[in-house]
Amino acid sequence: MRNTKKSQKLLKSSRSARSIALDLLARREHSRYELVRKLKSKGVHASEVDDLVATLEQEGLQSDEQFIEAFIHSRQTRGYGPLKIQQELRQRGVKADLIHQFLSLQSDEWFVLAQREYDKKFAAGSSSRFSNAERAKRVRFLQARGYPNDIIYKIIK
């Protein structure tokens, strides 16, 4: 009888860990690294976390690929460039090969996004001649947004 109580307790704890994981995934996509870290911070045992996350991956409920696609789209709509997105993905524990698979640094789309952010920040009708200080300010703005220098210097001629 003790074995059944112990197995019921384990089953109950695994259900609660699963429900925690599903609650997290219902709010937004998470990378494997993020999900593991959050589950451990909620008090779920490390051995249980690895098994649970592996199960969720097999069921298609957690996927780093889906996370990357959603994350890139989210950051692009906020006006961030590929360098900043790449850095944030690394911070979230995404492997470099997956980042490079989904994040093309050579895309012409990045130029269009950078131009749109630049025009939004600095009025399109502003003079093409500005001081070195103003030029530096504009370059820093685009660098902080995560755009590569070649794109920046095409925009700020």
Secondary structure, DSSP 8 states (H G I E B T S, - for coil): -HHHHHHHHHHHHHHHHHHHHHHHHHHS---HHHHHHHHHHTT--HHHHHHHHHHHHHTTS--HHHHHHHHHHHHHHTT--HHHHHHHHHHTT--HHHHHHH--TT-HHHHHHHHHHHHHHS-TTS-S---HHHHHHHHHHHHHHT--HHHHHHH--
